[in-house]
Amino acid sequence: MFKKIKKSFENFIKNLGNSNESTFGNKALDCCDLNREKSSKKDK
């Protein structure tokens, strides 16, 4: 029974990772990049 729960949890984590990768890409998340388009940058 524990193996079945463990397998289900591993599949959930794997699917969550795939979903995040398709949404945010492979690069490291940076709070400055999340809500901006790549070509536009604000000057300080």
Secondary structure, DSSP 8 states (H G I E B T S, - for coil): -HHHHHHHHHHHHHHHHHHHHHHH-SS---HHHHTS-TT-----
